[in-house]
Amino acid sequence: MEVDSQVSGQQDILEMEVDNDSQVSGQGGIVERENKRKKLILKRSGLLINCILLAIGTCSAPLLLRLYFIHVGKCIWLSSLLQTAAFPVMIVPLLVFYFLRGKNRPEGTKAKPLLITWRLFVGNIVLGILIGVCNYLYSSGSAKLPVSTSSLLLSTQLAFTAGFSFLMVKQKFTSYSINAVVLLIVAALILGLHSSGERPDGVSNKEYYIGFIMILASAVLYGIFLPGNELLYKKAKQVITYSLVIEMQVVIFIFASAFSIVGMLVNKEFQAIPKEAKKYEIGEGKYYVVLVLTAIACQFYLLGAIGVIFSASSLFSGIMISVLLPVTEIFGVIFYNEDFTSEKGVALALSIWGFISYFYGEFKQSKNRNKQTLPNTGSTTDDAGATSLNQ
C-alpha cells in the first residue's frame, strides 16, 4: 500500500510538471503571436505612411515641374537637380535614429554612426547615377509634353518594373499581373500614335516625339531602379532597418544630385538662374517658391517610393505610382486647361482596367495565403512575410 501511494504521488508530480510545461509552452505561443501581431501592425503603419508620402509626391511633383516650364523655365539640368536636391532634410531622422541607437546600446559599447556597409555604398552609387540619368530624361520630356500625356506615359513604368522584378528579384507573375502590363503598354501606344495634335505651343512635331521617347526611357530606367533597391536589400547580408534604408537613400540622392550639378556646370545653368528668375512670367519671388516646392514634392515622391519597397515590394511601389498618375493627369486637365482627348480617355480607361486587374489578382493571392496557417502558431504566411525584411 505504501509503495502504491509513493508511485501515485510520483505520477501526480509528473502530471503537474507536464501541466506546467504545457502552460509555459502555451504562454510562449501567445507571446510569439502577440509579437508577430505587433510587428505586422508596425509594418502596415509604415506602409501607410510611405503610401501617403508617395501619393503627395506623385500627384504634386509633375504639376510643379510643368509649372516651371510653362512660365518660360528652360534649365533642364536644374529641373533634374530639383528631383533629388532636398535630401538634406533626411539628415534629421538619421540624427534621431543615431540618438536612439546610443540610448539603447549595451553598457560599455558605442553606437555606430552609420549602418551602411561598403558593399551597399557602392551599390547605391550605381543607383544614384541611374536615377540621375532618369531625372534628366524625365525633365527633358516634361518640358515638351503636357502633364496629362507625360503622366500616362510614365505609368508604363509598371510594365518595366514588373519585368525587371521578375529578372532581378524573382517576382512571381500571375495572369492578372501579365494582363495589367499588356494593357498599360497598349495605352502608351495609343497615346504615341494619336496624341501629337495636342502638343504645347512652340513645340514642334519632332520635339514632341523626342519628349515622348525621353519619358518612356525614364520609365524604363525607373523600372530598373525600383527592383534594384529591392535587390540590394536581399543581398545586403545584414539586418535591413528603416534607419539603414534612409542612409541608403541619402547616398543615392547625393550621387544623383552630383550628376545633375555636373550637367549644370557644363551648361552654365548656375549663371542662368538669376536671369531666368527676373524673366519668370509670374514673378521673381514665385520662381524660387516653385523651385523649393518642386524639390520638396520630389523628395516626398522618392522617399515614399523607396519606403514602400522596404515595407512591401518594388512591384507594389510601381503599382502605387501607376495608380496615382491618372489622378495627376486629371489635375493637369483641371489646373492647366489641357485637352482631354478621346485617345487620352481610352488610354486612361485601359490603365484603370490594368490596375483593377492587378489588384484583383493580388486580392485573390492574399485570400489564398490567409487560408494557409503555420503549424502550432495560428499565424498566417502574411505574418511570416511581415517580418522577413527585419530578420
URLINMO-V64780 format. One record per residue. PHI is phi as a letter, one per 20 degrees, with the letter a starting at -180 (* if undefined). PSI is psi as a letter, one per 20 degrees, with the letter a starting at -180 (NA if undefined). Layout:
BEGIN
phi: {PHI | PHI}
psi: {PSI | PSI}
END
This chain:
BEGIN
phi: {* | f | f | f | f | f | g | f | f | f | f | f | f | f | f | f | f | f | f | f | f | f | f | f | f | f | f | f | f | f | f | f | f | f | f | f | f | f | f | f | f | f | f | f | f | f | f | f | f | f | f | f | g | f | f | f | f | f | e | d | g | f | f | f | f | f | f | f | f | g | e | m | f | c | e | f | f | f | f | f | f | g | f | c | f | e | f | g | f | f | f | f | f | f | f | f | f | f | f | f | f | f | f | e | f | f | f | n | d | d | f | f | f | c | e | f | e | f | g | f | g | f | g | f | f | f | f | f | f | f | f | f | f | g | f | f | f | f | f | f | f | f | f | d | c | f | g | f | f | f | f | f | f | f | f | f | g | g | f | f | f | f | f | f | f | f | f | e | c | l | f | e | e | c | f | f | f | f | f | f | f | f | f | f | f | f | f | f | f | f | f | f | e | c | d | f | f | d | f | f | f | n | d | f | g | f | f | f | f | f | f | g | f | f | f | f | f | f | f | f | f | f | f | e | f | f | f | f | f | f | f | f | g | f | e | f | l | b | f | e | d | f | f | f | f | f | g | f | f | f | f | g | f | f | f | f | f | f | g | f | f | g | f | f | f | f | e | l | e | f | f | e | f | f | f | f | f | f | e | f | f | d | o | f | f | f | g | f | f | f | f | f | f | f | f | f | f | f | f | g | f | f | f | f | f | f | f | f | f | f | e | c | a | f | f | f | f | f | f | g | f | f | f | e | f | f | f | f | g | f | f | f | f | f | e | d | l | f | f | d | f | f | f | f | f | f | f | f | f | f | f | f | g | f | f | f | g | f | f | f | f | f | f | f | f | f | f | f | f | f | f | e | d | f | f | m | c | m | e | e | f | f | f | f | f | f | d | f | f | e | e}
psi: {g | g | g | g | h | g | g | h | g | h | h | g | g | g | h | g | g | g | g | g | g | h | g | g | g | g | h | g | h | g | g | g | h | g | g | h | g | g | h | g | g | g | g | h | g | g | g | g | g | h | h | g | g | g | g | g | g | h | h | h | g | h | g | h | g | h | h | g | h | h | l | k | p | i | n | g | h | g | h | g | h | h | i | i | i | j | h | h | h | i | h | g | h | g | h | g | h | g | g | h | h | h | h | j | q | q | p | j | r | q | p | p | h | q | h | p | r | h | g | h | g | g | h | h | g | g | h | g | h | g | h | g | g | g | g | g | g | g | g | g | h | h | h | i | q | q | g | h | g | h | g | h | g | h | i | i | h | g | g | h | g | g | g | h | h | g | h | h | j | k | p | p | q | r | h | g | h | g | g | g | g | g | h | h | g | g | g | h | h | g | g | h | h | j | j | i | i | k | q | r | p | i | p | r | g | g | h | g | h | g | g | g | h | g | g | h | h | h | h | g | h | h | h | h | g | g | h | h | g | h | h | h | g | h | j | h | k | r | p | o | r | h | g | h | g | g | g | g | h | g | g | g | h | g | h | g | g | h | g | h | g | g | h | h | g | g | j | l | h | h | h | i | g | h | g | h | g | h | i | p | h | j | q | g | g | h | g | h | g | g | g | g | h | g | g | g | g | h | g | g | g | h | g | g | g | h | h | h | g | g | h | e | r | h | g | h | g | h | g | g | g | h | h | h | h | h | g | h | g | h | h | h | h | g | h | j | k | q | p | n | r | h | g | h | g | g | g | g | g | h | g | g | g | g | g | g | g | g | h | g | g | h | g | g | g | h | g | h | h | h | i | o | q | q | p | j | h | j | q | r | h | h | g | g | h | h | j | h | i | j | NA}
END
